[in-house]
């Protein structure tokens, strides 16, 4: 028996939620800092900023850098990332999950801290161009945890907050969901430890994509 839908619009974060890119992004941030001879953040600190827009992420990762040098740091990060992005893949089971949601007539969207160029290239690399109904990137609107991405997506589809769900691997995603007045689901296989999610009261925390898929079919 098909269960009725609770949510019309389901928005996904990209890195660390659908795309297995957390470790590479953290390494590229660290390599960019080495290139500019600034203090290199730890693995934990480099991963913590994932999900923010690039400018905000680099300011958090390298707080001691002179403001005029952040564009150079961004260029070095992009150099390292685009040189290695071909190594990245979707988490196993992601495509099947997205197809199942489309079959249930959910709108599915991406809300990411990536740039438009970065997301479009990642979608093409993973053969997901055209799969999502819409997307928002940090260079098009406000960076997480500001709710603007979700507010724009809801307006685009005419979706009510109570019929909208945000899924992500960081506290930035769950705080954005709360700021937008929508429900959130956390995934425990990305950038932030799931023990940090509790204050944002996610509906559930999935420990792998298969678990997330099952939960969405049961409760989404």
C-alpha positions in Angstrom: 0.0 0.0 0.0 1.4 3.4 -0.9 1.6 5.8 2.0 0.4 9.4 1.6 3.1 12.0 1.2 3.9 14.2 4.1 6.1 16.5 2.1 5.7 18.0 -1.3 9.1 19.5 -1.6 12.3 17.7 -0.5 15.5 19.8 -0.6 18.9 18.1 -0.3 22.3 19.4 0.5 24.9 18.2 -2.0 28.4 17.7 -0.5 28.4 15.0 2.2 24.7 14.2 1.7 24.3 13.0 -1.9 27.9 13.4 -3.1 30.8 11.6 -1.3 33.1 14.7 -1.3 33.7 15.6 2.4 37.2 14.3 2.6 38.3 15.9 -0.7 36.9 19.3 0.1 38.6 19.3 3.5 42.0 18.4 1.8 41.6 21.1 -0.8 41.0 23.7 1.9 44.1 22.5 3.7 46.2 22.5 0.5 45.0 26.0 -0.3 46.1 27.2 3.1 49.5 25.5 2.6 49.9 27.3 -0.8 49.5 30.7 0.9 51.6 29.7 3.9 48.9 30.2 6.4 47.9 28.0 9.4 46.4 24.8 8.1 43.2 23.8 9.8 42.7 20.4 11.3 40.7 17.7 9.5 37.8 18.5 11.8 38.0 22.2 11.4 38.3 22.0 7.6 35.3 19.7 7.4 33.2 21.9 9.8 32.9 24.7 7.2 31.6 22.5 4.5 28.1 23.6 3.5 28.9 27.3 3.9 29.4 29.5 0.9 33.1 29.5 -0.2 33.9 32.9 1.2 32.3 32.2 4.6 34.0 28.8 4.7 37.4 30.2 4.0 37.0 32.9 6.6 36.2 30.3 9.2 39.0 27.9 8.1 41.7 30.6 7.9 40.6 33.3 10.4 44.0 34.9 10.6 44.4 35.6 6.9 44.4 39.3 5.8 41.0 40.1 4.2 42.6 41.1 0.8 44.1 37.6 0.5 40.8 35.6 0.7 40.3 35.8 -3.1 43.7 34.2 -3.6 42.8 31.5 -1.1 39.6 30.9 -3.0 41.4 30.6 -6.3 43.9 28.0 -4.8 41.0 26.0 -3.3 39.2 25.9 -6.7 42.4 24.9 -8.4 42.8 21.9 -6.1 39.1 21.0 -6.2 38.5 21.2 -9.9 41.7 19.2 -10.6 40.4 16.3 -8.5 36.6 16.5 -8.7 36.6 13.6 -11.2 37.5 11.3 -8.3 34.1 12.0 -6.6 31.0 9.8 -6.8 27.5 9.7 -5.5 26.9 7.8 -2.3 25.8 4.3 -3.2 22.0 4.1 -3.5 21.5 7.8 -4.2 20.2 7.5 -7.7 17.7 4.8 -6.8 16.4 7.0 -3.9 16.0 10.1 -6.1 14.1 8.0 -8.7 11.8 6.6 -6.1 11.0 10.1 -4.8 10.2 11.3 -8.4 7.9 8.3 -8.9 6.0 9.5 -5.8 5.7 13.0 -7.4 7.8 14.8 -4.9 9.5 18.0 -6.0 13.2 17.4 -5.3 15.7 20.2 -5.2 19.3 21.0 -4.2 20.2 23.7 -1.6 24.0 23.9 -1.5 26.9 26.0 -0.4 28.6 25.3 -3.8 28.8 27.8 -6.5 26.5 27.5 -9.6 29.5 26.5 -11.7 30.5 23.9 -9.1 27.1 22.4 -8.8 26.5 22.3 -12.5 29.8 20.5 -13.1 29.1 18.1 -10.3 25.6 17.3 -11.7 27.1 16.6 -15.1 29.9 14.5 -13.6 27.4 12.4 -11.7 24.9 12.2 -14.6 22.2 14.0 -12.6 21.7 17.0 -14.9 17.9 17.4 -15.3 17.0 15.1 -12.4 16.3 17.8 -9.9 13.3 20.2 -10.3 15.3 23.2 -9.1 18.4 24.2 -7.1 20.0 27.1 -5.3 23.7 27.8 -4.7 25.5 30.1 -2.3 26.6 32.5 -5.0 23.0 33.0 -6.2 21.4 33.8 -2.8 22.3 33.9 0.9 24.7 31.3 2.3 23.6 28.8 5.0 22.3 29.0 7.6 20.3 31.9 6.3 16.9 30.5 5.2 16.8 32.3 1.8 17.6 29.2 -0.3 14.6 27.3 1.1 12.3 30.4 1.1 13.0 30.8 -2.6 12.5 27.2 -3.4 9.2 27.2 -1.5 8.0 30.2 -3.4 9.0 28.7 -6.7 6.9 25.6 -6.1 4.2 27.1 -4.0 5.1 24.7 -1.2 4.1 25.4 2.4 6.7 25.2 5.1 4.9 22.3 6.8 5.1 20.4 3.4 8.8 21.0 2.9 11.7 18.9 4.2 15.5 19.8 4.2 18.0 17.0 4.3 21.7 17.6 5.1 24.8 16.4 6.8 25.7 19.5 8.8 24.3 21.8 11.5 24.4 24.5 8.9 21.7 22.6 6.9 19.5 21.9 10.0 19.8 25.4 11.3 18.7 26.7 7.8 15.7 24.4 8.0 14.8 25.7 11.4 15.3 29.3 10.3 12.9 28.7 7.3 10.3 27.0 9.5 10.6 23.6 7.8 11.4 20.1 9.1 14.9 18.7 8.9 16.5 15.3 8.5 20.2 14.7 9.3 22.6 12.2 7.7 25.5 10.9 9.8 27.9 10.1 7.0 29.0 13.6 6.0 31.0 16.5 7.4 29.5 16.9 11.0 29.2 14.4 13.7 25.5 13.5 14.2 25.8 14.2 18.0 25.8 17.9 17.1 22.4 17.6 15.5 20.3 17.2 18.6 19.6 20.9 19.3 18.0 21.2 15.9 15.6 18.3 16.6 15.8 16.5 13.2 12.9 14.2 12.5 15.5 11.4 12.1 19.2 10.9 11.5 20.1 8.4 8.8 23.4 6.5 9.0 23.5 5.5 5.3 21.7 6.3 2.1 19.7 3.0 2.2 18.4 4.0 5.7 17.5 7.4 4.4 15.7 5.9 1.4 13.6 3.7 3.6 12.7 6.5 6.0 11.6 8.8 3.1 9.3 6.1 1.7 7.8 5.4 5.1 7.6 9.0 6.4 8.2 11.4 3.6 
